[in-house]
Amino acid sequence: MMKRLDRRQDILDLLAQGEAMGIHGLAEVLAVSDETVRRELRLLEADGLIERIHGGARLAKSIEEGPFEARLHRNAGAKQRIAAAVAQGVNDGESLYLDASSTAFHVAQALKGKRDLTIVTNALGVAAELGGRNGNRLYLAGGELDDRYRAFFDATARAYLAQFRPGVAIVSTESVSPVAGFTDYHVGEGELCRQMIGQSRRVTMAVDASKFDRASVVAVASFAEVDRIVTDRAIDDGYAAVTQGIDWIAA
């Protein structure tokens, strides 16, 4: 059974993707009853995190700073340790895809000391951190900006990125489970990450411990598609069984 704190975080993540959501819609995505959602919304409202509206809820205006900014500050210490470990495995002159996750932004910051990288990304934050630095070559996908994520996910972005074959794709997702693999909530992000995973020679998944033992609605990658997992969590028997042949690095 999903832990209640995890369920509340999932509700906040869903509401952070757009406008208000109805109780029944939240219940369907989370695979729980409407009454369970109502109970969680009452608690979130009491904490000042959401505002109840007729038949549903939305993020409280006081905390609605956008999904990217909200994720950037969530578990920041763990993400920075993971980013440092990822950067240690990157050599000068490599070609990389960095996704639009907050973890990838921390990775970009950790890569500032590297030289002559070729970076492919759809994220404005990654481009700002690594473009024009130390001889790097940077390729930024365009299209319609998803301002809440500070990134491009549409067909124009996917078509532009289709021409690249990076040495390593560095990707993070909202959820990881032994059964579902790596999953996300954002359809566009999931589709673009799947594309770049397929086009890259190696795949590094950078995910903090809070993402484990959860499953979201959009498939991103199976364990068979991954070469390395960098996390702040030690491997256990459940994940050892599905990650044979994958480098597991605990930061």
C-alpha positions as CSV (number, residue, x, y, z in Angstrom):
1,M,0.0,0.0,0.0
2,M,1.3,3.5,-0.9
3,K,2.5,5.3,2.2
4,R,0.2,8.2,3.0
5,L,3.0,10.8,2.9
6,D,3.9,9.6,-0.5
7,R,0.3,9.8,-1.6
8,R,0.1,13.4,-0.5
9,Q,3.3,14.2,-2.3
10,D,1.9,12.6,-5.4
11,I,-1.2,14.8,-5.2
12,L,1.0,17.9,-4.9
13,D,3.0,16.8,-7.9
14,L,-0.1,16.3,-10.0
15,L,-1.5,19.6,-9.0
16,A,1.8,21.3,-9.8
17,Q,1.5,20.3,-13.4
18,G,-1.4,22.6,-14.3
19,E,-4.7,23.8,-13.1
20,A,-7.1,22.4,-10.6
21,M,-8.0,18.7,-10.6
22,G,-11.2,17.0,-9.6
23,I,-11.4,14.5,-6.8
24,H,-12.4,11.6,-9.2
25,G,-9.6,12.4,-11.6
26,L,-7.0,12.3,-8.7
27,A,-8.5,9.1,-7.5
28,E,-8.2,7.4,-10.9
29,V,-4.5,8.4,-11.3
30,L,-3.6,7.4,-7.8
31,A,-5.7,4.2,-8.0
32,V,-7.5,4.9,-4.7
33,S,-11.1,5.8,-3.7
34,D,-12.7,9.2,-4.0
35,E,-13.0,9.2,-0.2
36,T,-9.3,8.5,0.3
37,V,-8.5,11.5,-1.9
38,R,-11.0,13.7,0.0
39,R,-9.3,12.7,3.3
40,E,-5.8,13.5,1.9
41,L,-7.1,16.9,0.6
42,R,-8.5,17.8,4.0
43,L,-5.0,17.2,5.5
44,L,-3.2,19.1,2.8
45,E,-5.6,22.0,3.1
46,A,-5.1,22.1,6.9
47,D,-1.3,22.4,6.2
48,G,-1.9,25.3,3.8
49,L,-0.6,23.4,0.8
50,I,-3.7,23.3,-1.3
51,E,-7.0,25.2,-1.8
52,R,-10.3,23.3,-2.1
53,I,-12.6,24.2,-4.9
54,H,-15.9,22.7,-5.9
55,G,-15.3,19.0,-6.7
56,G,-11.5,19.2,-6.5
57,A,-8.4,21.2,-5.4
58,R,-5.5,23.3,-6.7
59,L,-2.2,24.3,-5.2
60,A,-2.3,27.1,-2.7
61,K,-1.2,30.4,-4.3
62,S,1.4,30.8,-1.5
63,I,3.4,27.8,-2.6
64,E,2.7,27.8,-6.4
65,E,6.2,28.6,-7.6
66,G,6.0,26.2,-10.5
67,P,6.9,22.6,-10.9
68,F,10.6,23.2,-11.8
69,E,11.3,25.6,-8.9
70,A,9.4,23.4,-6.5
71,R,11.3,20.3,-7.5
72,L,14.6,22.1,-7.5
73,H,14.4,22.8,-3.8
74,R,12.9,19.4,-2.9
75,N,15.6,17.0,-1.5
76,A,18.2,19.4,-2.8
77,G,21.0,18.0,-0.7
78,A,20.5,14.5,-2.0
79,K,20.3,15.7,-5.5
80,Q,23.5,17.6,-5.2
81,R,25.3,14.5,-3.9
82,I,23.9,12.5,-6.7
83,A,24.9,15.2,-9.2
84,A,28.5,15.2,-7.9
85,A,28.7,11.4,-8.3
86,V,27.3,11.6,-11.9
87,A,29.8,14.3,-12.8
88,Q,32.7,12.2,-11.5
89,G,31.8,9.6,-14.2
90,V,31.9,12.2,-17.0
91,N,35.2,12.8,-18.8
92,D,36.2,15.9,-20.7
93,G,35.1,15.7,-24.4
94,E,32.1,13.5,-23.8
95,S,28.7,14.0,-25.4
96,L,25.7,14.0,-23.1
97,Y,21.9,14.4,-23.1
98,L,20.6,16.1,-20.0
99,D,16.8,16.1,-19.4
100,A,14.6,18.8,-17.9
101,S,14.5,17.4,-14.4
102,S,15.7,19.4,-11.4
103,T,18.3,16.6,-10.8
104,A,19.7,17.2,-14.2
105,F,20.0,20.9,-13.4
106,H,22.1,20.0,-10.4
107,V,24.2,17.7,-12.6
108,A,24.8,20.6,-15.0
109,Q,26.1,22.7,-12.1
110,A,28.4,19.8,-11.1
111,L,29.8,19.6,-14.6
112,K,31.0,23.2,-14.7
113,G,34.6,22.1,-14.2
114,K,34.5,19.8,-17.2
115,R,35.9,20.8,-20.6
116,D,34.9,20.4,-24.3
117,L,31.6,18.7,-23.6
118,T,28.9,18.3,-26.2
119,I,25.6,18.9,-24.4
120,V,22.2,18.1,-25.9
121,T,19.2,19.3,-23.9
122,N,15.6,20.6,-24.0
123,A,16.1,22.5,-20.7
124,L,16.8,26.2,-20.4
125,G,18.4,25.8,-17.0
126,V,20.9,23.2,-18.3
127,A,21.7,25.5,-21.3
128,A,22.3,28.5,-19.1
129,E,24.7,26.5,-16.8
130,L,26.8,24.9,-19.5
131,G,26.6,26.9,-22.7
132,G,29.5,29.1,-23.6
133,R,31.8,27.5,-20.9
134,N,35.1,25.7,-21.2
135,G,34.8,25.0,-24.9
136,N,31.5,23.2,-24.6
137,R,29.2,22.8,-27.6
138,L,25.6,23.1,-26.6
139,Y,22.5,22.1,-28.6
140,L,19.2,23.3,-27.2
141,A,15.8,22.0,-28.6
142,G,13.3,24.7,-29.4
143,G,9.5,24.7,-30.0
144,E,6.8,25.9,-27.6
145,L,8.2,26.7,-24.2
146,D,6.6,24.9,-21.3
147,D,7.2,27.8,-18.9
148,R,6.3,26.0,-15.8
149,Y,9.0,23.4,-16.5
150,R,11.4,25.9,-18.3
151,A,11.8,23.3,-21.1
152,F,10.6,22.2,-24.5
153,F,8.7,19.0,-24.9
154,D,6.6,19.4,-28.1
155,A,6.9,17.8,-31.6
156,T,9.3,20.5,-32.7
157,A,11.6,19.7,-29.8
158,R,11.4,16.0,-30.5
159,A,12.1,16.4,-34.2
160,Y,15.2,18.6,-33.5
161,L,16.6,16.1,-30.9
162,A,16.0,13.1,-33.3
163,Q,19.3,13.9,-35.1
164,F,21.6,13.4,-32.1
165,R,23.2,10.2,-30.8
166,P,24.8,11.2,-27.4
167,G,27.3,9.0,-25.6
168,V,25.3,9.2,-22.4
169,A,21.7,10.1,-21.6
170,I,21.4,11.5,-18.0
171,V,17.8,11.2,-17.0
172,S,15.7,11.5,-13.8
173,T,12.1,10.4,-13.2
174,E,9.5,11.0,-10.6
175,S,9.1,7.3,-9.7
176,V,11.0,4.0,-9.7
177,S,9.6,0.6,-8.8
178,P,10.9,-3.0,-9.3
179,V,7.7,-3.8,-11.4
180,A,7.1,-0.6,-13.4
181,G,10.6,0.5,-13.8
182,F,11.2,4.3,-14.3
183,T,8.0,6.3,-14.7
184,D,6.8,9.9,-14.7
185,Y,3.7,12.1,-14.6
186,H,4.4,14.5,-17.4
187,V,3.5,13.0,-20.7
188,G,5.7,15.2,-22.9
189,E,8.7,14.8,-20.6
190,G,8.3,11.0,-20.6
191,E,8.0,10.8,-24.4
192,L,11.1,12.9,-24.9
193,C,13.1,11.0,-22.4
194,R,12.1,7.7,-23.9
195,Q,13.3,9.0,-27.3
196,M,16.7,10.2,-26.0
197,I,17.2,7.0,-24.1
198,G,16.7,5.1,-27.3
199,Q,19.2,7.3,-29.2
200,S,22.0,7.3,-26.6
201,R,24.7,4.7,-26.3
202,R,24.5,4.5,-22.5
203,V,21.9,5.6,-20.0
204,T,22.4,6.9,-16.5
205,M,19.4,7.3,-14.2
206,A,19.9,9.8,-11.4
207,V,17.1,9.4,-8.8
208,D,17.0,10.3,-5.2
209,A,15.7,7.9,-2.5
210,S,12.2,9.6,-2.3
211,K,11.4,8.4,-5.9
212,F,11.7,4.6,-5.0
213,D,8.9,2.2,-4.5
214,R,6.4,4.4,-6.4
215,A,4.9,4.2,-9.8
216,S,3.6,7.0,-12.0
217,V,1.4,6.9,-15.1
218,V,3.9,7.5,-17.9
219,A,6.5,4.9,-18.8
220,V,10.0,6.2,-19.3
221,A,12.5,3.3,-19.1
222,S,12.8,-0.3,-18.1
223,F,15.7,-1.6,-16.1
224,A,16.9,-3.4,-19.3
225,E,17.5,0.0,-20.9
226,V,19.7,1.4,-18.1
227,D,23.4,1.1,-17.6
228,R,23.9,3.0,-14.4
229,I,21.7,4.1,-11.5
230,V,23.1,6.9,-9.3
231,T,21.1,7.5,-6.1
232,D,21.5,8.2,-2.4
233,R,19.9,4.9,-1.5
234,A,21.7,1.6,-0.9
235,I,20.6,-1.3,-3.0
236,D,18.4,-3.9,-1.4
237,D,17.3,-7.4,-2.4
238,G,14.2,-6.2,-4.2
239,Y,16.2,-4.0,-6.6
240,A,19.3,-6.3,-6.8
241,A,17.0,-8.8,-8.4
242,V,16.0,-6.5,-11.3
243,T,19.3,-4.5,-11.7
244,Q,21.7,-7.3,-12.5
245,G,24.3,-6.0,-14.9
246,I,23.6,-2.3,-13.9
247,D,26.1,-0.2,-12.0
248,W,24.4,1.0,-8.8
249,I,26.2,3.9,-7.3
250,A,25.1,5.1,-3.8
251,A,26.2,8.8,-3.4
